[in-house]
């Protein structure tokens, strides 16, 4: 079995949701996890802190470093990377998971919300990866994973919420560019996106989406694990859908990932095919 044992993962937005699930999956292999997120003390509406997640990582068999990080702050990014390298000796994998969302039209998207999405989703992804790059170049099987959708120019994805769509596509285009830029360095850069809605605290805040229509974050975590344990030189420049990754691994029965086995799963944004 392929394993992340001994690897160091720098995961943004790892205090909850998909980022936390990816961290815990890697922890079961005995990986080192840098829990890089903003929530250092309990949030009024969102569960989990970097310290809570770090404790769960340790309990699962991994080693954890909790670092308070706002990906909009270059100084904080550089400090977090320095702490990670000081603690674990390097960085093998960067998972750009931190993201801001507002599914609003142009008139209803305040400029401060527009700036937040661009600063966190696009600029933050670029800044974190740039800071980790020297260490990735020294790693044995380095990966950059962006939680972004397959790039698309279909107008129907832009019309309802142009600002958010542009910010997420920007993350994906960075992965596309890095796959080419770092090909000779042997650094993989890929995107990963869920086929269905995923039951997370962020999803619950966006709108009236019932958990019964969602899968658990574990499906994305298992797909991420499969990607990050592949040879970097042979697995780059792709935009994966979680279901398809697991199918490549021989896993086709996905019933266990559903929050409600009897619920009707809803397809996520930016996915063209319906749920199988």
C-alpha positions in Angstrom: 0.0 0.0 0.0 1.2 3.5 -0.8 1.8 5.6 2.2 2.5 9.2 3.4 4.5 7.9 6.3 7.3 10.4 7.2 6.0 13.0 4.7 5.4 16.6 5.8 2.2 18.2 4.5 1.5 21.9 4.8 -2.3 22.2 4.7 -4.1 25.5 4.6 -7.6 25.8 6.1 -7.0 22.5 8.0 -8.9 23.3 11.2 -12.2 21.9 9.8 -13.9 20.4 6.8 -12.0 19.0 3.8 -8.6 20.3 5.0 -9.0 18.6 8.3 -10.2 15.3 6.7 -7.1 15.3 4.4 -4.9 15.9 7.5 -6.4 13.0 9.5 -6.1 10.6 6.5 -2.4 11.4 6.2 -2.0 11.2 10.0 -3.2 7.5 9.9 -0.1 6.9 7.8 2.2 8.6 10.3 2.7 11.8 8.4 3.7 15.2 9.7 1.0 17.8 9.3 1.2 21.5 9.5 -2.2 22.7 10.5 -2.2 26.2 9.0 -5.4 28.1 9.5 -6.9 31.2 11.1 -9.0 29.7 13.9 -6.7 29.6 17.0 -9.6 30.1 19.5 -13.1 28.7 19.3 -15.3 30.5 16.6 -18.8 31.6 17.5 -20.4 29.8 14.5 -17.8 27.4 13.2 -16.5 24.3 15.1 -12.8 23.4 15.5 -9.5 25.2 16.0 -6.0 24.5 14.8 -5.2 23.0 18.3 -8.2 20.7 18.2 -7.2 19.4 14.8 -3.6 19.0 15.9 -4.7 16.9 18.9 -6.8 14.7 16.6 -3.8 14.2 14.3 -1.6 13.1 17.1 -4.3 10.7 18.3 -4.6 9.3 14.8 -0.8 8.5 14.7 0.6 11.6 13.0 2.8 14.5 14.2 1.2 17.9 14.2 2.3 21.5 14.2 -0.6 24.0 14.8 0.2 27.4 13.2 -2.1 30.4 13.1 -2.1 31.6 9.5 -4.0 34.1 7.5 -3.0 33.3 3.9 -3.4 37.0 3.0 -0.4 37.9 5.2 3.0 37.3 3.6 4.9 37.7 6.8 2.7 35.1 8.5 3.1 32.7 5.6 6.9 33.0 5.7 6.9 32.5 9.5 4.7 29.4 9.2 6.9 27.8 6.6 10.0 28.5 8.7 8.3 26.9 11.7 7.4 23.9 9.6 10.9 23.4 8.3 12.4 23.9 11.8 10.0 21.3 13.3 10.0 18.7 10.5 13.1 19.4 8.4 11.3 20.2 5.2 8.0 20.2 3.3 7.0 17.5 0.9 3.4 18.4 0.0 1.4 21.6 -0.1 -2.4 21.4 0.0 -4.0 24.7 -0.9 -7.4 24.2 0.7 -8.2 27.6 2.3 -10.9 29.3 0.5 -13.5 32.1 0.8 -17.0 31.8 -0.8 -19.9 34.1 -1.6 -22.4 32.8 -4.1 -23.7 36.3 -5.0 -24.2 38.2 -8.2 -22.3 41.3 -9.0 -24.7 43.8 -7.4 -24.8 41.8 -4.2 -21.1 41.2 -3.9 -19.5 43.9 -1.8 -16.0 45.0 -2.8 -14.6 43.8 0.5 -16.1 40.4 -0.1 -14.7 40.4 -3.7 -11.3 41.3 -2.3 -11.5 38.6 0.3 -12.2 35.9 -2.3 -9.4 37.0 -4.5 -7.0 37.5 -1.6 -7.6 34.1 0.0 -8.4 31.9 -3.0 -6.0 33.2 -5.7 -3.3 35.3 -4.0 -3.2 33.1 -0.9 -2.7 29.9 -3.0 0.1 31.6 -4.9 1.8 33.1 -1.9 1.8 29.8 0.2 3.0 27.7 -2.7 5.7 30.3 -3.5 7.0 30.3 0.1 7.1 26.4 0.2 8.7 26.1 -3.3 12.4 26.0 -2.2 11.6 23.1 0.2 9.4 21.2 -2.4 12.4 21.3 -4.8 14.4 19.4 -2.2 11.7 16.8 -1.5 11.7 13.2 -2.8 8.2 13.1 -4.2 6.8 16.7 -4.0 3.2 17.5 -4.7 1.1 20.7 -4.9 -2.6 20.0 -4.6 -5.1 22.8 -5.2 -8.7 22.4 -4.1 -10.0 23.8 -7.4 -12.4 22.7 -10.1 -11.6 21.6 -13.7 -11.0 24.9 -15.6 -14.0 26.0 -17.6 -15.2 28.9 -19.7 -18.9 27.8 -19.7 -20.9 31.0 -19.1 -23.4 29.2 -16.8 -20.7 28.9 -14.1 -20.0 32.6 -14.2 -23.4 34.2 -14.6 -24.8 33.6 -11.1 -21.6 34.4 -9.1 -18.8 35.7 -11.4 -16.5 36.8 -8.6 -16.5 33.4 -6.8 -16.1 31.5 -10.0 -13.2 33.6 -11.2 -11.5 33.1 -7.8 -11.8 29.3 -7.9 -10.8 29.1 -11.6 -7.8 31.2 -10.7 -6.7 28.6 -8.2 -7.0 25.9 -10.9 -5.1 28.0 -13.5 -2.3 28.4 -11.0 -2.1 24.6 -10.7 -2.1 24.3 -14.5 0.7 26.8 -14.7 2.8 25.2 -12.0 2.5 21.7 -13.6 4.3 23.1 -16.6 6.6 25.5 -14.8 7.9 22.8 -12.3 7.8 19.8 -14.7 11.6 19.6 -14.9 11.9 19.9 -11.1 9.6 16.9 -10.7 7.0 18.8 -8.6 3.5 17.6 -9.3 0.7 20.2 -9.4 -2.9 19.1 -9.6 -6.4 20.1 -8.9 -9.0 18.1 -7.0 -12.8 18.8 -6.8 -15.8 16.8 -5.4 -18.4 15.3 -7.6 -21.1 16.1 -5.0 -21.7 18.6 -2.4 -19.7 17.9 0.7 -21.0 18.3 4.3 -18.9 21.0 5.8 -19.4 23.9 8.1 -18.7 26.3 5.2 -21.4 24.6 3.2 -23.9 25.0 6.0 -23.2 28.7 6.1 -23.7 29.3 2.4 -27.3 28.3 2.2 -30.1 25.9 3.0 -28.3 22.7 1.9 -29.3 19.7 3.9 -26.6 17.2 4.9 -28.7 14.4 3.4 -27.8 15.8 0.0 -24.0 15.6 0.7 -21.2 13.2 1.1 -18.7 13.3 4.0 -15.3 15.1 3.5 -13.7 11.6 3.8 -14.2 10.9 0.1 -12.1 14.0 -0.8 -9.5 13.0 1.7 -9.2 9.5 0.3 -8.9 10.9 -3.2 -6.3 13.3 -2.1 -4.3 10.5 -0.4 -4.4 8.5 -3.6 -3.1 11.5 -5.6 -0.4 12.5 -3.1 1.1 9.0 -2.9 1.5 8.7 -6.7 4.9 9.4 -8.4 5.0 13.1 -8.8 6.7 13.0 -12.3 3.9 10.8 -13.6 0.9 12.6 -12.0 0.8 16.3 -12.8 -1.3 18.8 -14.6 -4.5 17.0 -14.0 -7.9 18.1 -12.6 -9.3 15.3 -10.7 -12.8 14.6 -9.6 -12.9 12.6 -6.3 -15.1 9.8 -7.7 -12.8 9.3 -10.7 -9.7 9.1 -8.5 -11.2 6.4 -6.4 -12.4 4.5 -9.5 -8.8 4.5 -10.7 -7.9 2.9 -7.4 -10.5 0.2 -7.8 -13.0 1.8 -5.4 -16.4 2.1 -7.0 -18.8 1.5 -4.1 -19.2 4.9 -2.6 -22.3 4.4 -0.5 -20.3 4.6 2.8 -19.4 8.2 2.0 -22.9 9.5 1.9 -24.2 11.3 5.0 -27.6 9.7 4.4 -27.5 6.4 2.4 -31.1 7.2 1.3 -30.5 10.8 0.5 -30.5 12.3 -3.0 -26.9 13.5 -3.7 -26.6 16.9 -5.3 -23.8 17.6 -7.8 -21.3 20.3 -6.8 -20.7 23.5 -8.7 -18.4 23.3 -11.8 -19.1 19.6 -12.4 -20.6 18.8 -15.8 -21.7 15.2 -15.3 -24.4 14.1 -12.9 -23.7 11.8 -9.9 -23.5 8.2 -10.8 
